[in-house]
Amino acid sequence: MRYTKPLDLWAAGVQESIASGNTKLQRGQWLKCGPNADKLCRLVEVMESGTLHVIHWQGTAARTAHCFKVSIAAKKARVVI
């Protein structure tokens, strides 16, 4: 995975660019939710509906990383019938 600068999801045009497919996001990518966000969130996945599943700051870097890993494991364990 190549490092990309964190996107501000609330910046003008960003959500539209993601929805249209012009901006591609990678699992684990760091994102911001607003210009004043002092902590970053991590992308788990872009759902089929277009909803972004992210893990926000959980109080410590270790707890945030743990929640991200648990979410990835849960995503991989899902069974589609």
C-alpha positions as CSV (number, residue, x, y, z in Angstrom):
1,M,0.0,0.0,0.0
2,R,1.3,3.4,-0.9
3,Y,1.1,6.3,1.6
4,T,-1.3,9.0,0.7
5,K,-1.8,12.2,2.5
6,P,-4.9,12.1,4.8
7,L,-8.0,13.4,3.1
8,D,-10.4,15.7,4.9
9,L,-13.7,13.9,4.3
10,W,-15.6,17.1,5.1
11,A,-13.7,19.2,2.5
12,A,-15.7,20.5,-0.5
13,G,-16.1,17.9,-3.2
14,V,-14.2,15.0,-1.5
15,Q,-17.3,12.9,-0.7
16,E,-18.6,13.4,-4.2
17,S,-15.2,12.4,-5.7
18,I,-15.2,9.2,-3.6
19,A,-18.8,8.4,-4.6
20,S,-18.1,8.9,-8.3
21,G,-14.9,6.8,-8.2
22,N,-12.6,9.6,-9.1
23,T,-10.9,9.3,-5.7
24,K,-9.9,5.8,-4.6
25,L,-9.4,4.9,-1.0
26,Q,-7.2,2.2,0.4
27,R,-7.9,0.0,3.5
28,G,-6.0,1.5,6.4
29,Q,-5.7,4.9,4.8
30,W,-5.7,7.8,7.3
31,L,-8.5,10.3,7.0
32,K,-9.7,13.4,8.7
33,C,-13.3,14.3,9.6
34,G,-13.3,18.1,9.5
35,P,-10.7,20.8,9.3
36,N,-10.3,21.0,13.1
37,A,-9.9,17.3,13.6
38,D,-6.7,16.8,15.7
39,K,-6.8,13.0,15.5
40,L,-7.1,10.9,12.3
41,C,-9.3,8.0,11.6
42,R,-8.6,4.9,9.6
43,L,-10.6,3.5,6.7
44,V,-11.8,-0.1,7.1
45,E,-13.8,-0.3,3.9
46,V,-16.1,1.5,1.5
47,M,-19.4,-0.3,1.7
48,E,-21.4,-1.2,-1.4
49,S,-23.9,1.6,-0.4
50,G,-21.0,4.1,-0.5
51,T,-20.9,4.4,3.3
52,L,-17.4,4.7,4.7
53,H,-16.6,2.4,7.6
54,V,-13.9,4.1,9.6
55,I,-12.3,3.7,13.0
56,H,-12.1,7.0,14.9
57,W,-9.6,7.8,17.7
58,Q,-10.2,5.5,20.7
59,G,-8.2,7.5,23.3
60,T,-4.8,5.9,22.6
61,A,-3.0,4.9,19.5
62,A,-2.8,1.3,20.8
63,R,-6.6,1.1,21.4
64,T,-7.3,2.7,18.0
65,A,-5.0,0.1,16.2
66,H,-6.7,-2.7,18.2
67,C,-10.2,-1.6,17.1
68,F,-9.0,-1.3,13.5
69,K,-7.5,-4.8,13.5
70,V,-10.7,-6.2,15.1
71,S,-12.8,-4.5,12.4
72,I,-10.6,-6.0,9.6
73,A,-10.9,-9.5,11.2
74,A,-14.7,-9.1,11.4
75,K,-14.9,-8.0,7.8
76,K,-12.8,-11.0,6.6
77,A,-14.9,-13.4,8.7
78,R,-18.2,-12.3,7.1
79,V,-19.9,-15.0,5.1
80,V,-21.9,-13.9,2.0
81,I,-24.7,-16.3,1.2
